Amino acid sequence: MIVRYDRKADILYLRFSEEKPVDTEMVDDDVVVALSRKGEIVSMEIWRAKELILPAFLRYLREIKEVVK
């Protein structure tokens, strides 16, 4: 998997496969997935990543901290 973040555009790019995408779908207003011929997810773009991903990641870290206590 390849992960890349564009700070200027605030877009997180996730690449799951080297397969060439043949179609894209908007999952919601801020998430786009690229699909292979078989309908499998090849890559994903998450727009407004700081706003959407960072809070979820911080919640995850707090949960992990509680479990480790």
C-alpha positions in Angstrom: 0.0 0.0 0.0 1.2 3.5 -0.8 0.1 6.5 1.3 0.6 10.0 0.2 -0.6 13.3 1.6 -0.9 16.6 -0.3 -0.7 19.3 2.3 -1.6 22.1 -0.1 -4.8 20.4 -1.3 -5.4 18.5 2.0 -6.0 15.2 0.2 -4.9 11.8 1.4 -4.1 9.3 -1.3 -4.2 5.6 -0.6 -3.1 3.1 -3.3 -3.9 -0.5 -2.6 -3.0 -2.2 -5.8 -0.8 -1.6 -8.9 -3.8 -2.6 -11.0 -5.0 0.1 -13.4 -8.4 1.6 -12.4 -11.2 1.6 -15.0 -13.8 3.5 -13.0 -14.3 5.9 -10.1 -17.1 6.4 -7.7 -17.9 9.2 -5.2 -18.5 7.4 -1.9 -19.6 10.7 -0.4 -18.7 14.4 -0.8 -15.1 13.9 0.3 -14.2 10.3 -0.7 -13.5 9.0 -4.2 -12.6 5.4 -4.9 -11.0 4.0 -8.1 -12.2 0.6 -9.1 -10.6 -2.2 -11.1 -12.3 -4.1 -13.9 -13.4 -6.7 -11.2 -15.0 -3.9 -9.1 -12.2 -4.0 -6.4 -10.9 -0.8 -4.9 -7.6 0.1 -6.4 -7.1 3.5 -4.7 -8.9 6.1 -2.6 -8.8 9.8 -2.2 -10.0 11.5 1.0 -10.5 15.2 0.6 -10.4 17.5 3.7 -8.3 14.8 5.3 -7.2 16.9 8.3 -10.8 17.5 9.2 -12.0 14.0 8.5 -9.1 11.7 9.4 -7.2 13.4 12.2 -10.2 13.5 14.7 -10.9 9.8 14.0 -7.2 8.9 14.5 -7.0 10.8 17.7 -10.1 9.0 19.0 -8.5 5.7 18.1 -5.3 6.6 20.0 -7.4 7.5 23.1 -9.2 4.2 22.9 -6.0 2.3 22.6 -4.6 4.2 25.6 -7.6 3.1 27.7 -7.2 -0.5 26.7 -3.5 -0.6 27.6 -4.1 0.8 31.1 
